Amino acid sequence: MQADLDYSAPAELFYNSSLRSNRKMVYRRFPTAAEAISFAVEELGVASAGFTTLQVGEERFERGQIQGLYDGADYPLTRKAVS
């Protein structure tokens, strides 16, 4: 999965920043998958976020998979310290 991901491809991120189901779903489009992954992990805290899905082309990644992409050796951006 991770080796095939094109981190430079456009990506869409769907998320609900709360575990409460009455929160509105948010959609954001990013110029690159790497930027979407960075936002999901560093800004949303994808591990503790509610619903989060990353779509790159026809591939979809859920919370744990997104974190795995961020932690992977192929991730092209500089990681910032996440508490």
WONOR-V556377 format. One record per helix or strand of 3 or more residues. SS is the DSSP state (~ for helix, > for strand). FROM is the first residue (numbers start at 1). LEN is the number of residues. If there is no record, write none. Layout:
SS FROM LEN
SS FROM LEN
//
This chain:
~ 2 3
> 11 5
> 26 5
~ 33 12
> 52 5
> 59 4
~ 63 9
//
